[in-house]
Amino acid sequence: MEGLNYVGAGLIVIGAGLGIGRIGGQAMEAIARQPEASGKIQTAMLIAAALIEGIGFAALFAA
């Protein structure tokens, strides 16, 4: 049963990493399209990344 905890923790970390990576990539594309909005885009990106990381951290405790 302990092995399943490691699999769950690994899936959580992979999912959070993919989510944050996707947010970063999409934010860079948005900044490339609209450089004047970079401040707002970066702020939204950081908030979304923090929320994903928080959910991932809570899920690791549950696993």
PDBQT receptor file of N, H, CA, C and O in Angstrom, charges set to zero:
ATOM      1  N   MET A   1       0.820  -1.198   0.000  1.00  0.00    +0.000 N 
ATOM      2  CA  MET A   1       0.000   0.000   0.000  1.00  0.00    +0.000 C 
ATOM      3  C   MET A   1       0.864   1.261   0.000  1.00  0.00    +0.000 C 
ATOM      4  O   MET A   1       0.445   2.313  -0.483  1.00  0.00    +0.000 OA
ATOM      5  N   GLU A   2       2.072   1.141   0.548  1.00  0.00    +0.000 N 
ATOM      6  H   GLU A   2       2.412   0.286   0.941  1.00  0.00    +0.000 HD
ATOM      7  CA  GLU A   2       2.949   2.304   0.602  1.00  0.00    +0.000 C 
ATOM      8  C   GLU A   2       3.417   2.711  -0.794  1.00  0.00    +0.000 C 
ATOM      9  O   GLU A   2       3.644   3.894  -1.049  1.00  0.00    +0.000 OA
ATOM     10  N   GLY A   3       3.561   1.746  -1.695  1.00  0.00    +0.000 N 
ATOM     11  H   GLY A   3       3.376   0.785  -1.487  1.00  0.00    +0.000 HD
ATOM     12  CA  GLY A   3       3.974   2.039  -3.057  1.00  0.00    +0.000 C 
ATOM     13  C   GLY A   3       2.975   2.914  -3.784  1.00  0.00    +0.000 C 
ATOM     14  O   GLY A   3       3.353   3.741  -4.613  1.00  0.00    +0.000 OA
ATOM     15  N   LEU A   4       1.685   2.732  -3.473  1.00  0.00    +0.000 N 
ATOM     16  H   LEU A   4       1.377   2.059  -2.800  1.00  0.00    +0.000 HD
ATOM     17  CA  LEU A   4       0.655   3.558  -4.113  1.00  0.00    +0.000 C 
ATOM     18  C   LEU A   4       0.776   5.018  -3.699  1.00  0.00    +0.000 C 
ATOM     19  O   LEU A   4       0.460   5.917  -4.478  1.00  0.00    +0.000 OA
ATOM     20  N   ASN A   5       1.234   5.255  -2.471  1.00  0.00    +0.000 N 
ATOM     21  H   ASN A   5       1.491   4.525  -1.837  1.00  0.00    +0.000 HD
ATOM     22  CA  ASN A   5       1.438   6.630  -2.032  1.00  0.00    +0.000 C 
ATOM     23  C   ASN A   5       2.519   7.308  -2.860  1.00  0.00    +0.000 C 
ATOM     24  O   ASN A   5       2.408   8.489  -3.187  1.00  0.00    +0.000 OA
ATOM     25  N   TYR A   6       3.567   6.561  -3.199  1.00  0.00    +0.000 N 
ATOM     26  H   TYR A   6       3.658   5.601  -2.933  1.00  0.00    +0.000 HD
ATOM     27  CA  TYR A   6       4.640   7.131  -4.013  1.00  0.00    +0.000 C 
ATOM     28  C   TYR A   6       4.159   7.415  -5.430  1.00  0.00    +0.000 C 
ATOM     29  O   TYR A   6       4.539   8.422  -6.027  1.00  0.00    +0.000 OA
ATOM     30  N   VAL A   7       3.329   6.534  -5.965  1.00  0.00    +0.000 N 
ATOM     31  H   VAL A   7       3.021   5.715  -5.480  1.00  0.00    +0.000 HD
ATOM     32  CA  VAL A   7       2.781   6.756  -7.302  1.00  0.00    +0.000 C 
ATOM     33  C   VAL A   7       1.884   7.987  -7.287  1.00  0.00    +0.000 C 
ATOM     34  O   VAL A   7       1.955   8.826  -8.184  1.00  0.00    +0.000 OA
ATOM     35  N   GLY A   8       1.049   8.089  -6.271  1.00  0.00    +0.000 N 
ATOM     36  H   GLY A   8       0.992   7.407  -5.542  1.00  0.00    +0.000 HD
ATOM     37  CA  GLY A   8       0.165   9.254  -6.162  1.00  0.00    +0.000 C 
ATOM     38  C   GLY A   8       0.951  10.545  -6.021  1.00  0.00    +0.000 C 
ATOM     39  O   GLY A   8       0.617  11.550  -6.649  1.00  0.00    +0.000 OA
ATOM     40  N   ALA A   9       1.989  10.523  -5.204  1.00  0.00    +0.000 N 
ATOM     41  H   ALA A   9       2.260   9.706  -4.695  1.00  0.00    +0.000 HD
ATOM     42  CA  ALA A   9       2.808  11.722  -5.029  1.00  0.00    +0.000 C 
ATOM     43  C   ALA A   9       3.505  12.084  -6.330  1.00  0.00    +0.000 C 
ATOM     44  O   ALA A   9       3.616  13.263  -6.667  1.00  0.00    +0.000 OA
ATOM     45  N   GLY A  10       3.975  11.080  -7.064  1.00  0.00    +0.000 N 
ATOM     46  H   GLY A  10       3.884  10.123  -6.790  1.00  0.00    +0.000 HD
ATOM     47  CA  GLY A  10       4.622  11.343  -8.339  1.00  0.00    +0.000 C 
ATOM     48  C   GLY A  10       3.661  11.948  -9.347  1.00  0.00    +0.000 C 
ATOM     49  O   GLY A  10       4.024  12.876 -10.070  1.00  0.00    +0.000 OA
ATOM     50  N   LEU A  11       2.446  11.438  -9.403  1.00  0.00    +0.000 N 
ATOM     51  H   LEU A  11       2.151  10.684  -8.816  1.00  0.00    +0.000 HD
ATOM     52  CA  LEU A  11       1.446  11.980 -10.319  1.00  0.00    +0.000 C 
ATOM     53  C   LEU A  11       1.077  13.416  -9.955  1.00  0.00    +0.000 C 
ATOM     54  O   LEU A  11       0.857  14.250 -10.833  1.00  0.00    +0.000 OA
ATOM     55  N   ILE A  12       1.014  13.693  -8.671  1.00  0.00    +0.000 N 
ATOM     56  H   ILE A  12       1.194  13.016  -7.957  1.00  0.00    +0.000 HD
ATOM     57  CA  ILE A  12       0.696  15.053  -8.224  1.00  0.00    +0.000 C 
ATOM     58  C   ILE A  12       1.787  16.025  -8.666  1.00  0.00    +0.000 C 
ATOM     59  O   ILE A  12       1.495  17.100  -9.189  1.00  0.00    +0.000 OA
ATOM     60  N   VAL A  13       3.036  15.643  -8.453  1.00  0.00    +0.000 N 
ATOM     61  H   VAL A  13       3.273  14.770  -8.028  1.00  0.00    +0.000 HD
ATOM     62  CA  VAL A  13       4.156  16.510  -8.819  1.00  0.00    +0.000 C 
ATOM     63  C   VAL A  13       4.213  16.717 -10.331  1.00  0.00    +0.000 C 
ATOM     64  O   VAL A  13       4.448  17.831 -10.800  1.00  0.00    +0.000 OA
ATOM     65  N   ILE A  14       3.998  15.643 -11.092  1.00  0.00    +0.000 N 
ATOM     66  H   ILE A  14       3.808  14.739 -10.711  1.00  0.00    +0.000 HD
ATOM     67  CA  ILE A  14       4.000  15.761 -12.549  1.00  0.00    +0.000 C 
ATOM     68  C   ILE A  14       2.874  16.685 -13.013  1.00  0.00    +0.000 C 
ATOM     69  O   ILE A  14       3.087  17.546 -13.867  1.00  0.00    +0.000 OA
ATOM     70  N   GLY A  15       1.682  16.507 -12.452  1.00  0.00    +0.000 N 
ATOM     71  H   GLY A  15       1.509  15.808 -11.759  1.00  0.00    +0.000 HD
ATOM     72  CA  GLY A  15       0.543  17.342 -12.831  1.00  0.00    +0.000 C 
ATOM     73  C   GLY A  15       0.766  18.805 -12.504  1.00  0.00    +0.000 C 
ATOM     74  O   GLY A  15       0.464  19.678 -13.317  1.00  0.00    +0.000 OA
ATOM     75  N   ALA A  16       1.288  19.077 -11.329  1.00  0.00    +0.000 N 
ATOM     76  H   ALA A  16       1.534  18.368 -10.668  1.00  0.00    +0.000 HD
ATOM     77  CA  ALA A  16       1.551  20.469 -10.947  1.00  0.00    +0.000 C 
ATOM     78  C   ALA A  16       2.638  21.074 -11.838  1.00  0.00    +0.000 C 
ATOM     79  O   ALA A  16       2.540  22.234 -12.237  1.00  0.00    +0.000 OA
ATOM     80  N   GLY A  17       3.659  20.299 -12.144  1.00  0.00    +0.000 N 
ATOM     81  H   GLY A  17       3.738  19.356 -11.820  1.00  0.00    +0.000 HD
ATOM     82  CA  GLY A  17       4.720  20.792 -13.022  1.00  0.00    +0.000 C 
ATOM     83  C   GLY A  17       4.220  21.096 -14.418  1.00  0.00    +0.000 C 
ATOM     84  O   GLY A  17       4.584  22.115 -15.006  1.00  0.00    +0.000 OA
ATOM     85  N   LEU A  18       3.390  20.218 -14.952  1.00  0.00    +0.000 N 
ATOM     86  H   LEU A  18       3.095  19.390 -14.475  1.00  0.00    +0.000 HD
ATOM     87  CA  LEU A  18       2.814  20.458 -16.275  1.00  0.00    +0.000 C 
ATOM     88  C   LEU A  18       1.913  21.693 -16.268  1.00  0.00    +0.000 C 
ATOM     89  O   LEU A  18       1.937  22.494 -17.203  1.00  0.00    +0.000 OA
ATOM     90  N   GLY A  19       1.123  21.837 -15.211  1.00  0.00    +0.000 N 
ATOM     91  H   GLY A  19       1.103  21.186 -14.452  1.00  0.00    +0.000 HD
ATOM     92  CA  GLY A  19       0.235  22.995 -15.125  1.00  0.00    +0.000 C 
ATOM     93  C   GLY A  19       0.998  24.308 -15.050  1.00  0.00    +0.000 C 
ATOM     94  O   GLY A  19       0.657  25.267 -15.743  1.00  0.00    +0.000 OA
ATOM     95  N   ILE A  20       2.016  24.354 -14.222  1.00  0.00    +0.000 N 
ATOM     96  H   ILE A  20       2.292  23.575 -13.659  1.00  0.00    +0.000 HD
ATOM     97  CA  ILE A  20       2.802  25.584 -14.087  1.00  0.00    +0.000 C 
ATOM     98  C   ILE A  20       3.586  25.852 -15.365  1.00  0.00    +0.000 C 
ATOM     99  O   ILE A  20       3.726  27.004 -15.776  1.00  0.00    +0.000 OA
ATOM    100  N   GLY A  21       4.095  24.802 -15.993  1.00  0.00    +0.000 N 
ATOM    101  H   GLY A  21       3.981  23.866 -15.659  1.00  0.00    +0.000 HD
ATOM    102  CA  GLY A  21       4.809  24.977 -17.256  1.00  0.00    +0.000 C 
ATOM    103  C   GLY A  21       3.906  25.516 -18.348  1.00  0.00    +0.000 C 
ATOM    104  O   GLY A  21       4.308  26.367 -19.142  1.00  0.00    +0.000 OA
ATOM    105  N   ARG A  22       2.684  25.012 -18.379  1.00  0.00    +0.000 N 
ATOM    106  H   ARG A  22       2.358  24.321 -17.734  1.00  0.00    +0.000 HD
ATOM    107  CA  ARG A  22       1.735  25.497 -19.390  1.00  0.00    +0.000 C 
ATOM    108  C   ARG A  22       1.380  26.962 -19.141  1.00  0.00    +0.000 C 
ATOM    109  O   ARG A  22       1.287  27.750 -20.082  1.00  0.00    +0.000 OA
ATOM    110  N   ILE A  23       1.185  27.321 -17.890  1.00  0.00    +0.000 N 
ATOM    111  H   ILE A  23       1.260  26.681 -17.125  1.00  0.00    +0.000 HD
ATOM    112  CA  ILE A  23       0.881  28.719 -17.564  1.00  0.00    +0.000 C 
ATOM    113  C   ILE A  23       2.037  29.620 -17.995  1.00  0.00    +0.000 C 
ATOM    114  O   ILE A  23       1.818  30.674 -18.593  1.00  0.00    +0.000 OA
ATOM    115  N   GLY A  24       3.261  29.204 -17.692  1.00  0.00    +0.000 N 
ATOM    116  H   GLY A  24       3.438  28.348 -17.206  1.00  0.00    +0.000 HD
ATOM    117  CA  GLY A  24       4.422  30.014 -18.069  1.00  0.00    +0.000 C 
ATOM    118  C   GLY A  24       4.547  30.173 -19.571  1.00  0.00    +0.000 C 
ATOM    119  O   GLY A  24       4.808  31.271 -20.062  1.00  0.00    +0.000 OA
ATOM    120  N   GLY A  25       4.362  29.083 -20.305  1.00  0.00    +0.000 N 
ATOM    121  H   GLY A  25       4.150  28.191 -19.906  1.00  0.00    +0.000 HD
ATOM    122  CA  GLY A  25       4.459  29.147 -21.755  1.00  0.00    +0.000 C 
ATOM    123  C   GLY A  25       3.397  30.031 -22.377  1.00  0.00    +0.000 C 
ATOM    124  O   GLY A  25       3.685  30.833 -23.265  1.00  0.00    +0.000 OA
ATOM    125  N   GLN A  26       2.169  29.881 -21.909  1.00  0.00    +0.000 N 
ATOM    126  H   GLN A  26       1.935  29.229 -21.187  1.00  0.00    +0.000 HD
ATOM    127  CA  GLN A  26       1.084  30.695 -22.439  1.00  0.00    +0.000 C 
ATOM    128  C   GLN A  26       1.271  32.171 -22.076  1.00  0.00    +0.000 C 
ATOM    129  O   GLN A  26       0.927  33.055 -22.860  1.00  0.00    +0.000 OA
ATOM    130  N   ALA A  27       1.810  32.430 -20.897  1.00  0.00    +0.000 N 
ATOM    131  H   ALA A  27       2.090  31.712 -20.260  1.00  0.00    +0.000 HD
ATOM    132  CA  ALA A  27       2.065  33.817 -20.501  1.00  0.00    +0.000 C 
ATOM    133  C   ALA A  27       3.136  34.446 -21.389  1.00  0.00    +0.000 C 
ATOM    134  O   ALA A  27       3.025  35.612 -21.769  1.00  0.00    +0.000 OA
ATOM    135  N   MET A  28       4.169  33.676 -21.719  1.00  0.00    +0.000 N 
ATOM    136  H   MET A  28       4.258  32.729 -21.411  1.00  0.00    +0.000 HD
ATOM    137  CA  MET A  28       5.213  34.204 -22.600  1.00  0.00    +0.000 C 
ATOM    138  C   MET A  28       4.658  34.500 -23.994  1.00  0.00    +0.000 C 
ATOM    139  O   MET A  28       5.032  35.495 -24.616  1.00  0.00    +0.000 OA
ATOM    140  N   GLU A  29       3.771  33.641 -24.480  1.00  0.00    +0.000 N 
ATOM    141  H   GLU A  29       3.466  32.833 -23.975  1.00  0.00    +0.000 HD
ATOM    142  CA  GLU A  29       3.141  33.896 -25.777  1.00  0.00    +0.000 C 
ATOM    143  C   GLU A  29       2.278  35.161 -25.722  1.00  0.00    +0.000 C 
ATOM    144  O   GLU A  29       2.277  35.965 -26.654  1.00  0.00    +0.000 OA
ATOM    145  N   ALA A  30       1.548  35.323 -24.620  1.00  0.00    +0.000 N 
ATOM    146  H   ALA A  30       1.549  34.670 -23.863  1.00  0.00    +0.000 HD
ATOM    147  CA  ALA A  30       0.696  36.503 -24.481  1.00  0.00    +0.000 C 
ATOM    148  C   ALA A  30       1.531  37.776 -24.395  1.00  0.00    +0.000 C 
ATOM    149  O   ALA A  30       1.160  38.798 -24.974  1.00  0.00    +0.000 OA
ATOM    150  N   ILE A  31       2.652  37.725 -23.681  1.00  0.00    +0.000 N 
ATOM    151  H   ILE A  31       2.953  36.895 -23.211  1.00  0.00    +0.000 HD
ATOM    152  CA  ILE A  31       3.524  38.900 -23.572  1.00  0.00    +0.000 C 
ATOM    153  C   ILE A  31       4.146  39.214 -24.930  1.00  0.00    +0.000 C 
ATOM    154  O   ILE A  31       4.335  40.381 -25.274  1.00  0.00    +0.000 OA
ATOM    155  N   ALA A  32       4.466  38.172 -25.705  1.00  0.00    +0.000 N 
ATOM    156  H   ALA A  32       4.313  37.224 -25.426  1.00  0.00    +0.000 HD
ATOM    157  CA  ALA A  32       5.034  38.407 -27.038  1.00  0.00    +0.000 C 
ATOM    158  C   ALA A  32       4.012  39.094 -27.948  1.00  0.00    +0.000 C 
ATOM    159  O   ALA A  32       4.374  39.913 -28.793  1.00  0.00    +0.000 OA
ATOM    160  N   ARG A  33       2.724  38.751 -27.765  1.00  0.00    +0.000 N 
ATOM    161  H   ARG A  33       2.430  38.086 -27.079  1.00  0.00    +0.000 HD
ATOM    162  CA  ARG A  33       1.687  39.364 -28.588  1.00  0.00    +0.000 C 
ATOM    163  C   ARG A  33       1.352  40.776 -28.123  1.00  0.00    +0.000 C 
ATOM    164  O   ARG A  33       1.101  41.657 -28.945  1.00  0.00    +0.000 OA
ATOM    165  N   GLN A  34       1.348  40.996 -26.803  1.00  0.00    +0.000 N 
ATOM    166  H   GLN A  34       1.552  40.280 -26.136  1.00  0.00    +0.000 HD
ATOM    167  CA  GLN A  34       0.978  42.302 -26.245  1.00  0.00    +0.000 C 
ATOM    168  C   GLN A  34       1.988  42.705 -25.169  1.00  0.00    +0.000 C 
ATOM    169  O   GLN A  34       1.721  42.532 -23.980  1.00  0.00    +0.000 OA
ATOM    170  N   PRO A  35       3.129  43.233 -25.567  1.00  0.00    +0.000 N 
ATOM    171  CA  PRO A  35       4.159  43.590 -24.581  1.00  0.00    +0.000 C 
ATOM    172  C   PRO A  35       3.689  44.661 -23.593  1.00  0.00    +0.000 C 
ATOM    173  O   PRO A  35       4.181  44.715 -22.466  1.00  0.00    +0.000 OA
ATOM    174  N   GLU A  36       2.763  45.497 -23.992  1.00  0.00    +0.000 N 
ATOM    175  H   GLU A  36       2.363  45.454 -24.908  1.00  0.00    +0.000 HD
ATOM    176  CA  GLU A  36       2.289  46.557 -23.092  1.00  0.00    +0.000 C 
ATOM    177  C   GLU A  36       1.485  46.013 -21.920  1.00  0.00    +0.000 C 
ATOM    178  O   GLU A  36       1.315  46.704 -20.915  1.00  0.00    +0.000 OA
ATOM    179  N   ALA A  37       0.991  44.791 -22.033  1.00  0.00    +0.000 N 
ATOM    180  H   ALA A  37       1.129  44.230 -22.849  1.00  0.00    +0.000 HD
ATOM    181  CA  ALA A  37       0.194  44.193 -20.956  1.00  0.00    +0.000 C 
ATOM    182  C   ALA A  37       1.018  43.227 -20.112  1.00  0.00    +0.000 C 
ATOM    183  O   ALA A  37       0.451  42.408 -19.388  1.00  0.00    +0.000 OA
ATOM    184  N   SER A  38       2.339  43.306 -20.191  1.00  0.00    +0.000 N 
ATOM    185  H   SER A  38       2.800  43.970 -20.780  1.00  0.00    +0.000 HD
ATOM    186  CA  SER A  38       3.178  42.315 -19.522  1.00  0.00    +0.000 C 
ATOM    187  C   SER A  38       2.998  42.314 -18.007  1.00  0.00    +0.000 C 
ATOM    188  O   SER A  38       3.040  41.253 -17.384  1.00  0.00    +0.000 OA
ATOM    189  N   GLY A  39       2.801  43.479 -17.408  1.00  0.00    +0.000 N 
ATOM    190  H   GLY A  39       2.767  44.341 -17.913  1.00  0.00    +0.000 HD
ATOM    191  CA  GLY A  39       2.627  43.538 -15.951  1.00  0.00    +0.000 C 
ATOM    192  C   GLY A  39       1.392  42.785 -15.492  1.00  0.00    +0.000 C 
ATOM    193  O   GLY A  39       1.447  42.016 -14.531  1.00  0.00    +0.000 OA
ATOM    194  N   LYS A  40       0.284  43.004 -16.175  1.00  0.00    +0.000 N 
ATOM    195  H   LYS A  40       0.240  43.628 -16.955  1.00  0.00    +0.000 HD
ATOM    196  CA  LYS A  40      -0.963  42.314 -15.807  1.00  0.00    +0.000 C 
ATOM    197  C   LYS A  40      -0.858  40.816 -16.068  1.00  0.00    +0.000 C 
ATOM    198  O   LYS A  40      -1.359  40.007 -15.287  1.00  0.00    +0.000 OA
ATOM    199  N   ILE A  41      -0.209  40.453 -17.162  1.00  0.00    +0.000 N 
ATOM    200  H   ILE A  41       0.198  41.111 -17.796  1.00  0.00    +0.000 HD
ATOM    201  CA  ILE A  41      -0.072  39.033 -17.509  1.00  0.00    +0.000 C 
ATOM    202  C   ILE A  41       0.802  38.328 -16.480  1.00  0.00    +0.000 C 
ATOM    203  O   ILE A  41       0.476  37.225 -16.041  1.00  0.00    +0.000 OA
ATOM    204  N   GLN A  42       1.915  38.959 -16.093  1.00  0.00    +0.000 N 
ATOM    205  H   GLN A  42       2.180  39.855 -16.450  1.00  0.00    +0.000 HD
ATOM    206  CA  GLN A  42       2.805  38.347 -15.101  1.00  0.00    +0.000 C 
ATOM    207  C   GLN A  42       2.119  38.192 -13.760  1.00  0.00    +0.000 C 
ATOM    208  O   GLN A  42       2.301  37.183 -13.079  1.00  0.00    +0.000 OA
ATOM    209  N   THR A  43       1.333  39.184 -13.377  1.00  0.00    +0.000 N 
ATOM    210  H   THR A  43       1.186  40.004 -13.930  1.00  0.00    +0.000 HD
ATOM    211  CA  THR A  43       0.618  39.095 -12.101  1.00  0.00    +0.000 C 
ATOM    212  C   THR A  43      -0.369  37.940 -12.111  1.00  0.00    +0.000 C 
ATOM    213  O   THR A  43      -0.431  37.158 -11.162  1.00  0.00    +0.000 OA
ATOM    214  N   ALA A  44      -1.143  37.833 -13.190  1.00  0.00    +0.000 N 
ATOM    215  H   ALA A  44      -1.093  38.468 -13.961  1.00  0.00    +0.000 HD
ATOM    216  CA  ALA A  44      -2.107  36.742 -13.296  1.00  0.00    +0.000 C 
ATOM    217  C   ALA A  44      -1.393  35.393 -13.338  1.00  0.00    +0.000 C 
ATOM    218  O   ALA A  44      -1.875  34.419 -12.758  1.00  0.00    +0.000 OA
ATOM    219  N   MET A  45      -0.243  35.327 -14.022  1.00  0.00    +0.000 N 
ATOM    220  H   MET A  45       0.149  36.118 -14.493  1.00  0.00    +0.000 HD
ATOM    221  CA  MET A  45       0.526  34.089 -14.108  1.00  0.00    +0.000 C 
ATOM    222  C   MET A  45       1.014  33.658 -12.726  1.00  0.00    +0.000 C 
ATOM    223  O   MET A  45       0.911  32.485 -12.367  1.00  0.00    +0.000 OA
ATOM    224  N   LEU A  46       1.539  34.596 -11.961  1.00  0.00    +0.000 N 
ATOM    225  H   LEU A  46       1.623  35.549 -12.253  1.00  0.00    +0.000 HD
ATOM    226  CA  LEU A  46       2.048  34.255 -10.630  1.00  0.00    +0.000 C 
ATOM    227  C   LEU A  46       0.936  33.794  -9.695  1.00  0.00    +0.000 C 
ATOM    228  O   LEU A  46       1.126  32.861  -8.915  1.00  0.00    +0.000 OA
ATOM    229  N   ILE A  47      -0.213  34.437  -9.768  1.00  0.00    +0.000 N 
ATOM    230  H   ILE A  47      -0.367  35.195 -10.401  1.00  0.00    +0.000 HD
ATOM    231  CA  ILE A  47      -1.347  34.035  -8.924  1.00  0.00    +0.000 C 
ATOM    232  C   ILE A  47      -1.806  32.631  -9.298  1.00  0.00    +0.000 C 
ATOM    233  O   ILE A  47      -2.035  31.799  -8.420  1.00  0.00    +0.000 OA
ATOM    234  N   ALA A  48      -1.943  32.365 -10.590  1.00  0.00    +0.000 N 
ATOM    235  H   ALA A  48      -1.757  33.041 -11.303  1.00  0.00    +0.000 HD
ATOM    236  CA  ALA A  48      -2.380  31.041 -11.028  1.00  0.00    +0.000 C 
ATOM    237  C   ALA A  48      -1.351  29.972 -10.652  1.00  0.00    +0.000 C 
ATOM    238  O   ALA A  48      -1.725  28.884 -10.212  1.00  0.00    +0.000 OA
ATOM    239  N   ALA A  49      -0.065  30.270 -10.821  1.00  0.00    +0.000 N 
ATOM    240  H   ALA A  49       0.239  31.153 -11.178  1.00  0.00    +0.000 HD
ATOM    241  CA  ALA A  49       0.975  29.301 -10.461  1.00  0.00    +0.000 C 
ATOM    242  C   ALA A  49       0.965  29.032  -8.955  1.00  0.00    +0.000 C 
ATOM    243  O   ALA A  49       1.157  27.892  -8.531  1.00  0.00    +0.000 OA
ATOM    244  N   ALA A  50       0.745  30.054  -8.160  1.00  0.00    +0.000 N 
ATOM    245  H   ALA A  50       0.589  30.979  -8.505  1.00  0.00    +0.000 HD
ATOM    246  CA  ALA A  50       0.692  29.868  -6.705  1.00  0.00    +0.000 C 
ATOM    247  C   ALA A  50      -0.501  29.009  -6.311  1.00  0.00    +0.000 C 
ATOM    248  O   ALA A  50      -0.395  28.174  -5.412  1.00  0.00    +0.000 OA
ATOM    249  N   LEU A  51      -1.630  29.207  -6.973  1.00  0.00    +0.000 N 
ATOM    250  H   LEU A  51      -1.716  29.886  -7.703  1.00  0.00    +0.000 HD
ATOM    251  CA  LEU A  51      -2.806  28.387  -6.666  1.00  0.00    +0.000 C 
ATOM    252  C   LEU A  51      -2.571  26.923  -7.043  1.00  0.00    +0.000 C 
ATOM    253  O   LEU A  51      -2.943  26.020  -6.294  1.00  0.00    +0.000 OA
ATOM    254  N   ILE A  52      -1.961  26.692  -8.195  1.00  0.00    +0.000 N 
ATOM    255  H   ILE A  52      -1.660  27.426  -8.804  1.00  0.00    +0.000 HD
ATOM    256  CA  ILE A  52      -1.672  25.313  -8.602  1.00  0.00    +0.000 C 
ATOM    257  C   ILE A  52      -0.692  24.667  -7.639  1.00  0.00    +0.000 C 
ATOM    258  O   ILE A  52      -0.861  23.511  -7.251  1.00  0.00    +0.000 OA
ATOM    259  N   GLU A  53       0.332  25.414  -7.256  1.00  0.00    +0.000 N 
ATOM    260  H   GLU A  53       0.469  26.353  -7.571  1.00  0.00    +0.000 HD
ATOM    261  CA  GLU A  53       1.313  24.855  -6.333  1.00  0.00    +0.000 C 
ATOM    262  C   GLU A  53       0.694  24.586  -4.970  1.00  0.00    +0.000 C 
ATOM    263  O   GLU A  53       1.028  23.591  -4.325  1.00  0.00    +0.000 OA
ATOM    264  N   GLY A  54      -0.193  25.450  -4.526  1.00  0.00    +0.000 N 
ATOM    265  H   GLY A  54      -0.464  26.258  -5.050  1.00  0.00    +0.000 HD
ATOM    266  CA  GLY A  54      -0.877  25.229  -3.251  1.00  0.00    +0.000 C 
ATOM    267  C   GLY A  54      -1.745  23.988  -3.272  1.00  0.00    +0.000 C 
ATOM    268  O   GLY A  54      -1.765  23.221  -2.309  1.00  0.00    +0.000 OA
ATOM    269  N   ILE A  55      -2.464  23.788  -4.367  1.00  0.00    +0.000 N 
ATOM    270  H   ILE A  55      -2.447  24.411  -5.149  1.00  0.00    +0.000 HD
ATOM    271  CA  ILE A  55      -3.295  22.592  -4.488  1.00  0.00    +0.000 C 
ATOM    272  C   ILE A  55      -2.418  21.350  -4.543  1.00  0.00    +0.000 C 
ATOM    273  O   ILE A  55      -2.734  20.334  -3.924  1.00  0.00    +0.000 OA
ATOM    274  N   GLY A  56      -1.316  21.431  -5.283  1.00  0.00    +0.000 N 
ATOM    275  H   GLY A  56      -1.059  22.256  -5.785  1.00  0.00    +0.000 HD
ATOM    276  CA  GLY A  56      -0.395  20.301  -5.353  1.00  0.00    +0.000 C 
ATOM    277  C   GLY A  56       0.215  19.973  -4.002  1.00  0.00    +0.000 C 
ATOM    278  O   GLY A  56       0.372  18.804  -3.648  1.00  0.00    +0.000 OA
ATOM    279  N   PHE A  57       0.556  21.004  -3.254  1.00  0.00    +0.000 N 
ATOM    280  H   PHE A  57       0.428  21.953  -3.541  1.00  0.00    +0.000 HD
ATOM    281  CA  PHE A  57       1.136  20.803  -1.921  1.00  0.00    +0.000 C 
ATOM    282  C   PHE A  57       0.119  20.147  -0.978  1.00  0.00    +0.000 C 
ATOM    283  O   PHE A  57       0.461  19.240  -0.221  1.00  0.00    +0.000 OA
ATOM    284  N   ALA A  58      -1.124  20.613  -1.033  1.00  0.00    +0.000 N 
ATOM    285  H   ALA A  58      -1.402  21.351  -1.649  1.00  0.00    +0.000 HD
ATOM    286  CA  ALA A  58      -2.178  20.013  -0.195  1.00  0.00    +0.000 C 
ATOM    287  C   ALA A  58      -2.436  18.567  -0.610  1.00  0.00    +0.000 C 
ATOM    288  O   ALA A  58      -2.669  17.715   0.249  1.00  0.00    +0.000 OA
ATOM    289  N   ALA A  59      -2.400  18.276  -1.905  1.00  0.00    +0.000 N 
ATOM    290  H   ALA A  59      -2.212  18.967  -2.603  1.00  0.00    +0.000 HD
ATOM    291  CA  ALA A  59      -2.624  16.923  -2.380  1.00  0.00    +0.000 C 
ATOM    292  C   ALA A  59      -1.479  16.000  -1.956  1.00  0.00    +0.000 C 
ATOM    293  O   ALA A  59      -1.704  14.820  -1.688  1.00  0.00    +0.000 OA
ATOM    294  N   LEU A  60      -0.256  16.529  -1.894  1.00  0.00    +0.000 N 
ATOM    295  H   LEU A  60      -0.073  17.487  -2.112  1.00  0.00    +0.000 HD
ATOM    296  CA  LEU A  60       0.865  15.704  -1.426  1.00  0.00    +0.000 C 
ATOM    297  C   LEU A  60       0.670  15.284   0.024  1.00  0.00    +0.000 C 
ATOM    298  O   LEU A  60       1.010  14.160   0.393  1.00  0.00    +0.000 OA
ATOM    299  N   PHE A  61       0.129  16.172   0.846  1.00  0.00    +0.000 N 
ATOM    300  H   PHE A  61      -0.147  17.085   0.546  1.00  0.00    +0.000 HD
ATOM    301  CA  PHE A  61      -0.148  15.806   2.228  1.00  0.00    +0.000 C 
ATOM    302  C   PHE A  61      -1.240  14.747   2.303  1.00  0.00    +0.000 C 
ATOM    303  O   PHE A  61      -1.194  13.863   3.158  1.00  0.00    +0.000 OA
ATOM    304  N   ALA A  62      -2.219  14.836   1.413  1.00  0.00    +0.000 N 
ATOM    305  H   ALA A  62      -2.256  15.555   0.719  1.00  0.00    +0.000 HD
ATOM    306  CA  ALA A  62      -3.295  13.848   1.411  1.00  0.00    +0.000 C 
ATOM    307  C   ALA A  62      -2.788  12.493   0.945  1.00  0.00    +0.000 C 
ATOM    308  O   ALA A  62      -3.271  11.458   1.405  1.00  0.00    +0.000 OA
ATOM    309  N   ALA A  63      -1.812  12.487   0.029  1.00  0.00    +0.000 N 
ATOM    310  H   ALA A  63      -1.419  13.327  -0.346  1.00  0.00    +0.000 HD
ATOM    311  CA  ALA A  63      -1.288  11.218  -0.469  1.00  0.00    +0.000 C 
ATOM    312  C   ALA A  63      -0.382  10.613   0.596  1.00  0.00    +0.000 C 
ATOM    313  O   ALA A  63       0.174   9.534   0.393  1.00  0.00    +0.000 OA
TER     314      ALA A  63
